[in-house]
Amino acid sequence: MVESIKKVVDVVVIGAGAAGLMCAITAGYRGRKVLVLDHANKPGKKILMSGGGRCNFTHLHSTPANYLSANPPFCISALKRYTPHHFTEWVERHGIEYFEKTPGQLFCSESSKAILNMLLTECEWAGADISLKCNIETIQGIPSPQSPFSGFMICTSIGTIQCESLVIATGGLSIPTMGSSPFGYKVAEQFGLNVLPTRAGLAPFTLQPDDLARLATLSGVSCPVEVKLNGHAFKEPMLFTHRGLSGPAMLQISSFWQPGQNLHIDLLPDTDVLAELKAWRQQSPNKRIETYLTTKLPKRLAQTFVEWHQWDHTFQQCSNQRLNEITETLKDWTIKPNGTEGYRTAEVTLGGVDTHSLSSKTMAVKDIPNLFFIGEVVDVTGHLGGHNFQWAWASGFAAGNNV
C-alpha cells in the first residue's frame, strides 16, 4: 500500500467551497501541509453565484439566534471566535469594495469573483494546494494503538493520498447543478456518526393549483410583508412568481415550514388598516375599496384581491363587518403552499451531520479527533442574508486552527 501512495500531507480538505478554503488557509498559515480536493472543475462555484453574483459574504449582526440546529448552542463557540468583523477586515485588507444592502448584509460592490480571488490568493500565500477534477473513491482510517486512527488513506482518481487530519467540507444537497451530493453524509455514516434528516431550506414556495391560477397574473410583483409561522416572523419583501411565492420573506420562513402548514401573511405590516378604512369611509365615502388598496399595494395585487374577495364596493356601501373582513384578509392572508421548489433552487440544506458528535471548539469528531466536519454538511443552517457564509468562515477557522 505504501508504494502506491502518491502524496503524503498533514491535512486533506475535501471541498473547495467557502468553509473548505477558509480551513485550508488557516491551517496553511499554521505551517501545516494542506491539500484541498474537489470534484468540480473550478473552486468556489457557489461563492461565485451567491448574492446574484455579488456574494453576500457576511452579516454584521450575525448571532447564534440566526441559526437553526437540533443542537442550538453548538454554533456559539465558533461564531464568537471568528466574527463578521474579522472577515470584513480581511476583505478591506485586500482592497475589495463592498456595500451594505439592507442593515447588516454586506455585498461586493462589483463581483463575487473578488471574494473567491481573495481566498485563492490567501491559499497560495499559506502554501495550501488545490487539486480539482478529483473524485474520491474510498477513505480508510489508518489504525493506531493510541487513538482510533493515526491518519487516513484516501484513494482518488489522481492517486492515493495519506494525511494525518481529514476535513469534510462538501456542503449539502442544495443546487445540484453546482455539483452538490450526499458525499459528506456518507463519510459521516461510514465513521459511525449520526446524520439528521435533510431537507431544502431558504427555498421558494409552490402553490396549490387553484391559488396559482388565481395569482398567475402577479408574477414579478413584489411588496413588503410580514410572514408568520409557528412563532417565527420575518418582515421582508415577498415576490410572486410563475410557480408561487418567493422573495426574502418566503425564503426565510421556508426553513421553518412543514408540508400541510398554512402561512400567515400580513400584506400591510405597520399599518392600522381598520382605522384607515374607517377614515376613508368617513372622508371619501364615494371612493372605492380598490382606490384605497392601490395607495398601499402594487396595483395588480390590489386589483387581484378586489376581484378574488369581491370587494368591488364604495366605502359607503361597506358595513363595519365588511371593513373588519377586509382588514382580516389583508393583515392575516392565510395560504397553504403546495410545497417548496426543493433543492433545485434552495440556498441551503437543513439537517446534516449531528453536531452532538462534534466538538464545538474544534469541529472534530469527539471519538475521532483528527476527523473534522465543517460548513453546510453540518446541522447548522443560517437565516438568509450572509449568515451561512459567516458559519462557513467561522467553522472553517475553528477546524483550521486544530487540524
N, C-alpha and C positions, 0 to 999 in steps of 0.2 A: 504493500500500500504506500509506503514512504516513497518508493521510486516514482510513483505516478503523480506525486504532489507537484503542482506547477508553481504554487506560491505559498509562502508562509507569512502571515501578517499578525499583528496584535489584535486588530478589530476588523470584523466584516459587518458592514451595514447593508442590509437588503432593503432597497427602496431609495431612489434618488429624488424624493419629494422634499417638502419643507422640513419635516421632522428629521428625516434621514440626513439631509445635508447639514442641518444645524448640529446634529450629533457628531458627524464626521469632522466638522470644523473644530468643534470644542475639544474633541479627543485629539485631533491632529496637533493643536496648539499645546497640548499636554505632553507632546513628544511620542504619542502612540502612532504606530504604523497602521494606517487605516485604508481599507479598500471598500468602496461603495459599489454594489452590484444592482443592476436594474435591467429588466427585460425589454424596456422601451428603447426606441432609437434616439431619444432626446431626454435629458433630465428635466425635472420640474414642469411637466406638461400642465398640471393643474394650477401651478403658480401662474403660468402664462395666461390661462383662460379666465382666471379668477377676477372678480370685480369688473366684469365687462372689458377685460383686457388691461385694467389699471391696478389690479391687485390691492384689495382692501387688507393691507398687511398686518394691521392690529387694531385694537380698540382701546383708547386711552383709559377707559373706565372699566376694564375687564376685571371681574372679581369671581370668586368661586360660585357666586349666585347665578352667574351667566352660563353654567354648565349643567348638563343632565348626566346622571350616572346612578347606577344601583348602589354606589358607594360614594355619596356626595363629598365627604371630607377628603377623599383621595387626592383631588387636584390641588388642594390648598398649598402644600409644601412647594411643589414645582412652580406654581404661579407666583408665590411670594419671592422666590429666589431669582426668578427671571421675569421682570415686569415689562409692560409695554414701553416704558421709558428707556429701558436698556436697549430694546430693539430700535427705537426711534433714534437714539444717539448713534447707533451703528449706521443707520440709513443716512443720517446727516454727515457722518464722517466720510461717507462715500459720495457726498455731494448730490444725493438724489432728492429732487424736489417733490414735495407731496402737499396734499391739502386735506382739510377736514370737511368731508361732505355733509354729514349730519353730526351732531355732537358726539365726539369720541371716535368716529370712524375715519381712519386715515387711508388715503389712496395715493398712488403715484400720480404726479401731475401729467406724465406722458404715457408711459407704458410699463406693464408688468415685467418686461424684459430687464428693467433696471434692478429689480429685486433679485431675479434669478442670476443676472450677471454678477451682482454683489456676492451672492452665495458661492458661485463658481470661482470667482476671484479669491475669496477667502479660503475655499478648499485648496486652491493652488498654493496660496501662501502658507497654509497649515500643513501642506505636504500630503493631503488626502487624495488618493487616486480614485477615479470613477471608471468603471467598466460597464458599457451599455450593450444592448442586444445580448444579454447574458441570461440564459434560462437555468433555473435551479432544478437539478434532478433529484438529489437526495441530500439530507442533512443528518449527520450522525454525531452523537456525543462521544468524546474520547474518554473512556472510563478512567477514574482516578481513585486511589485508596483514601485520599484525604477529603475529597469532596465528590459530588455526583459526577462532574466532568472536569477534566483539566483543559478542555477546549472542544472544538468542533471541526469535523471534516465535512466539507461541502463539495459535492460533485456537481459540476456545472457544465454548460455547453462550451466553456472556454478552458476547461481543465478542473483539476481538483485543488481546492484551496483549504489550508488549515489555519485556524485562528484560535486565539485564546478567548476572546469575547465575541458574542454574536448579538447583533441588534436587528430586530424585526420592525421595519418602518414601512410596511407595504400598503398602508391605507385600508379603506373599506371597500364597499361594493358600489359606491355611487359613481355615476357616469361611466358605464362600461366601455364606451367608445374611447376613453382615455386609457384603457388597458387595466381597469380595476379587476380584482379577482379575490377569491376567498383564501388565497395562499397563506396569509398571516394567521388566519384562524386555524388552518390545518396544521401549521407548525406548532401552534399553541396546544392543540389537541394531541399531537404526537408526543409532546413532552409533559402530558398529563394535566394541562391547565383546563379550567372550565371556560367555555365560550358562551356568553349570554346571547339569546336570540337577537338577530339583527333585523332592522327594517329601515326604510328610507326616511331621512329627516331633512327638514328645510326643502320640502317639495311642494309644487303647486297642486291644487285640488282639481279633480274632475267632478262633474256634476251629474245628477240623475237626468235621464233623457228629457223629461218634461221641463225641468228647470233650465237645462241647457238650451232647449228650443225657445223658451221664453226670453232668455238673456242673450241669445246669439248675436243680436244686433249691437250689443255693448262691447264687443271685442275691441280692445285698445283703450277703453275708458278707464281712468284711474281716479281715485278720490281717497282722502284721508279717512280712516275709520278706527274704531277700537273693537277688537275681536276678543271674545272671552270664551273660555272652556276650562272646566274643572278647576276653577280658582286661579287660572293663569290669564293674563290680559296683555295685549300688545296694541299700542296706539301708533300705527304706522300706515302708509299708503296700501290700498288694495287695488289690484288690476284685474279687470275682466279679460278673459282670453277666449279663443275659439273652442277651448276644451273645458274651461271652468274659471277658477279663481286663483290668482297669483298675486305677486307683489309682496313686499316685506312682511306685512301683517299676516298674510296667509302662510308664507313660508315659515315664519316663526311659530305660529300655532300648530302647524302640521306635525311638529316634533312631539306634541302632547296629544294628538288626536288618535283615536282608535276607531276602526270601522263601525258604523252604525250610530256614531255620536253626532249630535247637532252642533253647529257653530252658532254663536250668538254675536251678531254684528251690529254695532252702533254706527249708523251711517252719518250721524251728525254729533260726534263727540264734542264735549264742552259747549253744547247748545241746549238751552231750555226750550225745547221745541213746543211744548204745550203753551207756555207763556207767549211765545212768538205767534203761534197760530191764533190765540185769543186776541192778541193785539191787532193782528191783521183783520180779524173778523170785525173788530170794533172800528178800526180806522179806514179799512178798504173793503167793505162788505161785498162790493160787486166784483172784486178781483177773484180769480180762480186759484184753486189749490196749486195748480201747476205753475202759476206765476211765482208763488212763494218758493216752491221747490227749486225752480231754475235759478233763484238767487242763492241757493245753498248747495246745490249739487250740479254736476255736469248735466247739460241739457238733455242728452239722450237718456241718461239714467233717470232723470226726473220724469220724462215722458213715459218711459217703460213702467215705472211704478204707478203712475196715474192710470195707465191702461190696465195693468195687471190687477190692481186693487180697486178699480172703478171709483177713482177719486175725481172724476170729471164734474166738479161742482164749483159754484161760487162759495165764498166764505159764509154769506148769509144763509145759504142752504144747509150749512153744517151745524148739527146739534153738538152739545158738549161731548156726548158719547162718541160721535163721529170724530171729533178732534182728538179724543183720547185714543181711539183706534189708530188714527194716522200716526200719532205720537209713538204708540207702542210699536208699530211696524218699523218706523224709522230708527227708533232707539234700541230695538231688540229684534232686528231682522233675523229670523231663525231659519237656517237652511242645513240640510243633511247632505254632505258630499257623497258622491258615488265611490270615491277612493282618492288616492293621490296618483301622480304620474309616475311614482316609483323611482327606482334607481336611475332610470334613463335621464332624468333631469335633477334628481336630488343633489343637494350640495354636500351632504354628509351622510354617514351611516350611523344609526343609533345602535347601541349594544356593542358586542365585541368581546375582547379578552377581559375576563373578570378581574377587576383590579384588586380584589381581596387576595389574589395570588401574588401580587406585586408589591415591592417596596415603594412607598410614595416619595421617598427621598431620592432613590437611585433609578427607579423604573425597572429594576432587576426582578426576576422571579425569585421569590423568597427561598425556595428549595434548590434553585439552580442559579447562584449569584453571578454567573457570567453569561446569562441569557437575559436579554432585555426586550421589552415591547414598548413602543412609543407612538405618539400621534394618533391618527384616526382608527387604527386597528384596535386600540384600547377602548374600553367602555367609558369614554369621556367625550361628550358632544356639546359643543358650544352653540349659543344663540347666533343668529345672523349678525354680521357686522364687523368681522375681523377677529372674533373670539376663537374660532377654530385655528386660525393661523397662530394666535398667541399661545394656544395649547401646543401646537407643533413646535414653536420655538422653545417654550418652557420645558416640555418633556424631553426634547432633543438635547437641550442644555444639561438637564439633570442626568441623563444617561451618559452624555459625552464626558462628564466630569467623573464618571465612575467605571467606565469600561476599561 
